[in-house]
Amino acid sequence: MNDIYDRRLSIYLNVGLDDEGKDIIKAKTFSNVRLDTTDEELTEFAQKYVALSSGANTKNVVADYRML
């Protein structure tokens, strides 16, 4: 089995609507996330980040793993 050597967390934020009424999505990616971080810890961090992001609503949260 391959070992995980890199982990990133991406948070996609819905920051409003454009002139055509479509969602405006902004992404924030955190690199070098500790490999031993649990899904619950990542979710808690994402919720706190969203709360601090000027009232933007989370669209999607993605944890990305790279394998050797």
Secondary structure, DSSP 8 states (H G I E B T S, - for coil): ---EEEEEEEEEEEEEE-TTS-EEEEEEEE-S--TT--HHHHHHHHHHHHHHSTT-EEEEEEEEEEE-
